[in-house]
Amino acid sequence: MQIEVLKSKIHRVRVTGAELNYIGSITIDKTLMDAANIMAGEKVQVVNVNNGERLETYVIEGAANSCEITLNGPAARKVQKGDVVIIISYASMPVADAKLFKPTLIFPNSSTNTLD
């Protein structure tokens, strides 16, 4: 049996942009992606702390050290610039592996989106 477990989490970053006229996705600063072990194209869940919205999308790599967190396409309707979000990815694995697996969790400064 396989189960889904938390793989990576970027806990509480501030949305820097919302681009409705885009094909979709979330753009994340490469520095944050690398620290959280999230890759371009990976499916993520985005949880908006300000309004409780939850959505799934895929990741586009943003410029390193840009502090960018931009929701694109229809997802832009679920956030506003300045909202705080949590970005989560999951992995599917056998139960025995899941019992030993350690997720990657990062806690950036939610005012600056930097790793202090």
N, C-alpha and C positions, 0 to 999 in steps of 0.2 A: 504494500500500500504506500502511496505517496501522499504527502501533506504539503500545504503551502505554509511557509514560515517567513517571518520578517528577515529580509536580507540586508537592507540598508535604510537609513533614515537620516534626512536632513531636518533637524528639529527647529522649527520657528525661525524662518527667514522672511524678510519683507519683500513683497511684490514690487518690482521696479517698473513694470510696464504691463499693459494689456492691449494686444494688437488684434482687434477683431478681424480685419481684412488680411488674414493669413490662413494658410491651409490647415493649421492645427498644431498642437504640441505645447511643450513648455521648454523655454530656453533657460539653461542653468549655467552659471559661471563654471568653467572647466576646473578651476581650483576646488570648488565645492564638490563637483562630480567625482574628481579623483579621490578626495578625502573620504567621500561616502561610498566609494566603490560602486558608482553608478556609471553606466556607459551610454553613449549616444544610441538612440533607437530603443532603449530599454523602456518597457511599460512601467509606469509609476502611478500611484494614487496620490492625489493632491487634496489635502484637507485644509479648508479655510477656517482659521481660528476665529475670524471676525464674524462670519455669518453661518458657519456650520456646513457649508456646501462641501460635497465630496465629488471628485471626478477622476476618471482615468484617462491618461494620455501617454504619449511617448516623449522621450527626451531629445532635445537638440543641444549640442555643445555650444556654449557661449564663450566669449573671449576669457582667457584666464585673468584673474584678479579684477574683473569688471564689476563684480558684485551683482551681476544681472540675474534676475528671476522674472521672466516675462511669460505670461500666459498668452497663447496665440490661438486664433480662430475662435470657434464656439466657446472654448474654455474661458475666453476673455470676458464673457458675460457672467461668469461665476465669481469674479474677483474685481477688486478695484486697486489701483496703484496705492501702495501703503498698507494693504492688508497683510497680515501675518499668516503664513501657511506652513504646513508640515508636508514634506515630500517623502513618500514611502515606496520601497520596492520589495517584492516578495520573491522567494525561490521555491521551487517544488523539489522535494527530495524524499527518500525513504525515511520512515519514522526513526530508525536506528541512527541515521546520519543527523536527523533534525535534533535529536537529544544531545548531540555533541557540538552542533553548529553554533557559532558566535556571530551575531549580526554586527555590521559596522554602523555605529551611531555617531553623528556629529552634532555639535551644538554651537552653531555660529552666533555671533553677536547679532541679535535681531534688529538692531538699529542700523548696522552697517553692512550686514551679510558677510562679514569677514571672520576668519578663524583667528581668535585672539590667543 
